[in-house]
Amino acid sequence: MRKFWNFILLLVVAVLVIPVFLPSVRHLKQTITINQSVENSFNAVADLNNWGNWFKDIDQDSDFKITVIETGDVPKAKITVHEDDSDGDGNAELVLKKSVKDRLLAFKVMFHHHQKACVKWQFLPKGDSTQVTLSFHRKLCYPFGRLLGAFMDNKLQGFMGTAILSFRDFAEAIPRENEK
């Protein structure tokens, strides 16, 4: 019986002490050069109706859907990852927080249980092409958020890599103004 209580004590200490040494913030980013104008690249992300055209193939196992919510001046979208997700864990709301024409789009992402993240798209002209950077920034709660955060980096980096590659394919298919 003593071994059992020692194990429980060790487990509690691990769950409470290890997260103290883990980062409280996760910041990830992916950068790619797209053979497209800055204006077309920016507009492809700024119009949330386009997201369903390039964001759809990211998770083959999900029922991914993005629904644009008409709210007047501030673009909003509801992202549904699993249609049958009764507790809402796989869903998020995306709200545009900042826009600098042809340079920056910053979105607040609100997850289930009032968790938030920031997703930024940055656009930098590189000759006839555009360097696009997708970044994700999220504060992690103590202790479980920090523990899970240590394991989410690889999955999220893969997800972001797939998203930015899928976006590149979509954006490069948009006709340039001078090529029409």
C-alpha positions as a Markdown table, in Angstrom:
| # | Residue | x | y | z |
|---|---|---|---|---|
| 1 | Met | 0.0 | 0.0 | 0.0 |
| 2 | Arg | 2.9 | 2.3 | 0.7 |
| 3 | Lys | 4.2 | 1.9 | -2.8 |
| 4 | Phe | 0.8 | 3.0 | -4.2 |
| 5 | Trp | 0.9 | 6.2 | -2.1 |
| 6 | Asn | 4.5 | 6.9 | -3.1 |
| 7 | Phe | 3.5 | 6.5 | -6.7 |
| 8 | Ile | 0.5 | 8.9 | -6.3 |
| 9 | Leu | 2.7 | 11.4 | -4.6 |
| 10 | Leu | 5.4 | 11.1 | -7.3 |
| 11 | Leu | 2.7 | 11.6 | -10.0 |
| 12 | Val | 1.3 | 14.7 | -8.3 |
| 13 | Val | 4.7 | 16.2 | -7.8 |
| 14 | Ala | 5.5 | 15.5 | -11.5 |
| 15 | Val | 2.3 | 17.1 | -12.7 |
| 16 | Leu | 2.8 | 20.2 | -10.5 |
| 17 | Val | 6.6 | 20.6 | -10.6 |
| 18 | Ile | 7.6 | 19.8 | -14.2 |
| 19 | Pro | 5.3 | 22.4 | -15.8 |
| 20 | Val | 7.1 | 25.1 | -13.7 |
| 21 | Phe | 10.1 | 24.6 | -15.9 |
| 22 | Leu | 8.2 | 24.4 | -19.2 |
| 23 | Pro | 7.4 | 27.4 | -21.4 |
| 24 | Ser | 4.2 | 29.3 | -20.7 |
| 25 | Val | 4.0 | 30.5 | -24.3 |
| 26 | Arg | 4.2 | 28.6 | -27.6 |
| 27 | His | 5.3 | 30.6 | -30.7 |
| 28 | Leu | 5.6 | 28.7 | -34.0 |
| 29 | Lys | 6.0 | 29.9 | -37.5 |
| 30 | Gln | 6.4 | 28.7 | -41.1 |
| 31 | Thr | 7.7 | 30.8 | -44.0 |
| 32 | Ile | 7.4 | 30.1 | -47.7 |
| 33 | Thr | 7.9 | 32.0 | -50.9 |
| 34 | Ile | 4.9 | 32.1 | -53.2 |
| 35 | Asn | 5.1 | 32.8 | -56.9 |
| 36 | Gln | 2.3 | 35.4 | -56.7 |
| 37 | Ser | 1.9 | 39.2 | -56.1 |
| 38 | Val | 1.7 | 40.5 | -52.6 |
| 39 | Glu | -1.8 | 41.9 | -53.3 |
| 40 | Asn | -3.2 | 38.6 | -54.6 |
| 41 | Ser | -1.6 | 36.6 | -51.7 |
| 42 | Phe | -2.9 | 39.0 | -49.1 |
| 43 | Asn | -6.4 | 39.1 | -50.7 |
| 44 | Ala | -6.5 | 35.3 | -50.8 |
| 45 | Val | -6.1 | 35.1 | -47.0 |
| 46 | Ala | -8.1 | 38.3 | -46.2 |
| 47 | Asp | -11.2 | 36.8 | -47.9 |
| 48 | Leu | -12.3 | 34.1 | -45.4 |
| 49 | Asn | -14.6 | 32.6 | -48.1 |
| 50 | Asn | -11.4 | 31.5 | -49.8 |
| 51 | Trp | -10.2 | 29.5 | -46.8 |
| 52 | Gly | -12.4 | 26.6 | -47.7 |
| 53 | Asn | -10.6 | 26.3 | -51.0 |
| 54 | Trp | -7.2 | 25.7 | -49.6 |
| 55 | Phe | -7.7 | 24.8 | -45.9 |
| 56 | Lys | -9.9 | 21.8 | -46.7 |
| 57 | Asp | -7.2 | 19.1 | -47.3 |
| 58 | Ile | -5.2 | 19.6 | -44.1 |
| 59 | Asp | -6.7 | 16.9 | -42.0 |
| 60 | Gln | -8.0 | 14.0 | -44.2 |
| 61 | Asp | -9.6 | 12.3 | -41.2 |
| 62 | Ser | -11.8 | 15.2 | -40.1 |
| 63 | Asp | -15.0 | 16.8 | -41.3 |
| 64 | Phe | -13.3 | 20.1 | -41.7 |
| 65 | Lys | -15.5 | 23.0 | -42.5 |
| 66 | Ile | -15.1 | 26.8 | -42.3 |
| 67 | Thr | -18.2 | 29.0 | -42.2 |
| 68 | Val | -17.9 | 32.7 | -42.6 |
| 69 | Ile | -20.1 | 34.6 | -40.2 |
| 70 | Glu | -21.4 | 37.9 | -41.5 |
| 71 | Thr | -20.7 | 40.5 | -38.8 |
| 72 | Gly | -20.4 | 43.8 | -40.7 |
| 73 | Asp | -17.0 | 45.3 | -40.7 |
| 74 | Val | -15.0 | 42.6 | -38.8 |
| 75 | Pro | -14.6 | 39.3 | -40.7 |
| 76 | Lys | -15.3 | 36.3 | -38.5 |
| 77 | Ala | -15.4 | 32.6 | -39.2 |
| 78 | Lys | -16.3 | 29.4 | -37.4 |
| 79 | Ile | -13.9 | 26.5 | -37.9 |
| 80 | Thr | -15.4 | 23.1 | -37.4 |
| 81 | Val | -13.0 | 20.2 | -37.4 |
| 82 | His | -15.3 | 17.4 | -36.4 |
| 83 | Glu | -19.0 | 17.8 | -37.2 |
| 84 | Asp | -20.1 | 15.3 | -34.5 |
| 85 | Asp | -18.0 | 17.0 | -31.8 |
| 86 | Ser | -20.6 | 17.4 | -29.1 |
| 87 | Asp | -18.4 | 19.1 | -26.5 |
| 88 | Gly | -16.9 | 21.6 | -29.1 |
| 89 | Asp | -13.2 | 20.6 | -28.5 |
| 90 | Gly | -12.5 | 20.4 | -32.2 |
| 91 | Asn | -14.0 | 23.8 | -33.0 |
| 92 | Ala | -12.7 | 27.3 | -33.0 |
| 93 | Glu | -13.8 | 30.8 | -33.9 |
| 94 | Leu | -11.5 | 33.0 | -36.0 |
| 95 | Val | -11.8 | 36.8 | -35.7 |
| 96 | Leu | -9.8 | 39.4 | -37.6 |
| 97 | Lys | -8.1 | 41.7 | -35.1 |
| 98 | Lys | -5.6 | 43.7 | -37.3 |
| 99 | Ser | -5.2 | 44.3 | -41.0 |
| 100 | Val | -2.5 | 46.2 | -42.7 |
| 101 | Lys | -3.2 | 46.2 | -46.4 |
| 102 | Asp | -0.9 | 43.8 | -48.3 |
| 103 | Arg | 1.3 | 43.4 | -45.3 |
| 104 | Leu | -0.4 | 41.8 | -42.2 |
| 105 | Leu | -3.5 | 39.9 | -41.1 |
| 106 | Ala | -3.8 | 39.0 | -37.4 |
| 107 | Phe | -6.6 | 36.8 | -36.2 |
| 108 | Lys | -7.7 | 35.9 | -32.7 |
| 109 | Val | -8.6 | 32.3 | -32.5 |
| 110 | Met | -10.9 | 31.3 | -29.7 |
| 111 | Phe | -11.1 | 27.6 | -28.8 |
| 112 | His | -13.4 | 25.7 | -26.6 |
| 113 | His | -13.1 | 26.4 | -22.8 |
| 114 | His | -12.2 | 30.1 | -23.5 |
| 115 | Gln | -8.7 | 29.4 | -24.6 |
| 116 | Lys | -7.2 | 31.9 | -27.1 |
| 117 | Ala | -4.4 | 32.1 | -29.6 |
| 118 | Cys | -3.1 | 34.5 | -32.2 |
| 119 | Val | -2.5 | 33.6 | -35.8 |
| 120 | Lys | -0.7 | 36.1 | -38.0 |
| 121 | Trp | -0.1 | 36.1 | -41.8 |
| 122 | Gln | 2.7 | 38.4 | -42.9 |
| 123 | Phe | 3.4 | 39.3 | -46.6 |
| 124 | Leu | 6.7 | 40.6 | -47.8 |
| 125 | Pro | 7.4 | 41.3 | -51.5 |
| 126 | Lys | 10.4 | 39.4 | -52.9 |
| 127 | Gly | 10.7 | 40.5 | -56.6 |
| 128 | Asp | 7.8 | 39.0 | -58.5 |
| 129 | Ser | 7.0 | 36.7 | -55.6 |
| 130 | Thr | 5.8 | 37.1 | -52.0 |
| 131 | Gln | 7.4 | 35.7 | -48.8 |
| 132 | Val | 4.5 | 34.6 | -46.6 |
| 133 | Thr | 4.9 | 33.9 | -42.9 |
| 134 | Leu | 2.3 | 32.1 | -40.9 |
| 135 | Ser | 2.8 | 32.3 | -37.1 |
| 136 | Phe | 0.9 | 30.9 | -34.2 |
| 137 | His | 1.2 | 32.3 | -30.6 |
| 138 | Arg | -0.6 | 30.9 | -27.6 |
| 139 | Lys | -0.3 | 31.3 | -23.8 |
| 140 | Leu | -0.5 | 28.0 | -22.0 |
| 141 | Cys | -2.2 | 27.5 | -18.7 |
| 142 | Tyr | -0.5 | 25.9 | -15.7 |
| 143 | Pro | -0.1 | 22.9 | -15.3 |
| 144 | Phe | -1.9 | 20.9 | -18.0 |
| 145 | Gly | -1.6 | 23.4 | -20.8 |
| 146 | Arg | 2.2 | 23.5 | -20.4 |
| 147 | Leu | 2.4 | 19.7 | -20.2 |
| 148 | Leu | 0.3 | 19.3 | -23.4 |
| 149 | Gly | 2.1 | 22.2 | -25.1 |
| 150 | Ala | 5.4 | 20.3 | -24.9 |
| 151 | Phe | 3.8 | 17.6 | -27.1 |
| 152 | Met | 1.8 | 19.8 | -29.4 |
| 153 | Asp | 4.7 | 21.5 | -31.2 |
| 154 | Asn | 5.3 | 18.7 | -33.7 |
| 155 | Lys | 1.7 | 18.2 | -34.6 |
| 156 | Leu | 1.1 | 22.0 | -34.9 |
| 157 | Gln | 4.2 | 22.5 | -37.0 |
| 158 | Gly | 3.1 | 19.8 | -39.3 |
| 159 | Phe | -0.4 | 21.3 | -39.5 |
| 160 | Met | 1.0 | 24.7 | -40.2 |
| 161 | Gly | 3.4 | 23.3 | -42.8 |
| 162 | Thr | 0.5 | 21.6 | -44.6 |
| 163 | Ala | -1.6 | 24.7 | -44.4 |
| 164 | Ile | 1.0 | 27.0 | -45.9 |
| 165 | Leu | 1.8 | 24.6 | -48.7 |
| 166 | Ser | -1.9 | 24.2 | -49.5 |
| 167 | Phe | -2.2 | 28.0 | -49.5 |
| 168 | Arg | 0.8 | 28.3 | -51.8 |
| 169 | Asp | -0.9 | 26.0 | -54.3 |
| 170 | Phe | -4.1 | 27.9 | -54.1 |
| 171 | Ala | -2.5 | 31.4 | -54.4 |
| 172 | Glu | -0.2 | 30.5 | -57.3 |
| 173 | Ala | -3.3 | 29.4 | -59.3 |
| 174 | Ile | -4.8 | 32.9 | -59.0 |
| 175 | Pro | -4.2 | 34.7 | -62.3 |
| 176 | Arg | -2.0 | 37.8 | -62.0 |
| 177 | Glu | -3.4 | 41.1 | -63.1 |
| 178 | Asn | -1.0 | 41.5 | -66.0 |
| 179 | Glu | -1.5 | 37.9 | -67.1 |
| 180 | Lys | -5.3 | 38.1 | -67.6 |
